[in-house]
């Protein structure tokens, strides 16, 4: 799909076609900012041919890998960090890379070595009531993800309020957790451009992923959907002229899109409550009622999303955990 971006001086969008079969993400978007040297926002997935495609697009803009001074990552998922190692190798010199510390485990050698799967994931799905054959499919699915990236080493941390600046741009870091604990947006105030990673996507509603390793976070009592809704409120106050996502087309009206997200989440909360009123139970049997057209490859995402909504419903006193199981059993209050 050919993605059209507005022409802005000192800004080069690079959209890598998304080959991953189950995703409806369309493209993985990277952004080169500056007139040289440049800063690269995100590093895409390590699809076959992706590095050559990136090199060709940079060349059209008059740049090469040697012109990249820094890479700043919106978050630590494999489709955003995938080419960091290869870009550094192609540049034949160190390139400083930045990531929020709350996503550091996602890019670690240990996570890749374990295929992004451990006791926490296994226990979570068991508590959700997922049968063994389903858990095996999810383990296999997660093992595939390591082909999309290499673990990161020699990277620096960024934090909320940091600035990446030179004479051509001033990018402010806005920590917007929810999709992942370390998700960040970058706001270029001179041109009023907001780079959103996966916090904002124009053609789908982003998923707030459950975080199973909370001991490593700097966010007390982390609940993915609750904190994601707080992040949306942060962004709603910005009023940018341009909104560029990690996937798909530019967003035309941020305020309207956020309003549609909020409506979507409210409707899903209400739906979950209605379903539980008719048939209290565990998460896995509820999936068909809540996500009737869910692709098999998105099973873990659906379990995670449903759990994140249940956390909100429990916090509001609308749902309770009636049996810790496993599997855990939920009902309306």
Secondary structure, 3 states (H helix, E strand, C coil): CCCCCCCCCCEEEEEEECCCCCCCCCEEEEEEECCCCEEEECCCCCCCCHHHHHHHHHHHCCCCHHHEEEEECCCCCHHHHCCHHHHHHHHCCCCEEEEEHHHHHHHCHHHHHCCCCCHHHHHHHHHCCCCHHHHHHHHHHHHHHHHHCCCCCCCEEECCCCEEECCCCEEEEEECCCCCCCCEEEEECCCCEEEEECCCCCCCCCCCCCCCCHHHCCCCCCCHHHHHHHHHHHHHCCCCCEEEECCCCCECCHHHHHHHHHHHHHHHHHHHHHHHHHCCECHHHHHHHHCCCCCHHHHHHHHHHHHHHHHHHHHCCCEEEEECCCCCEEEEC
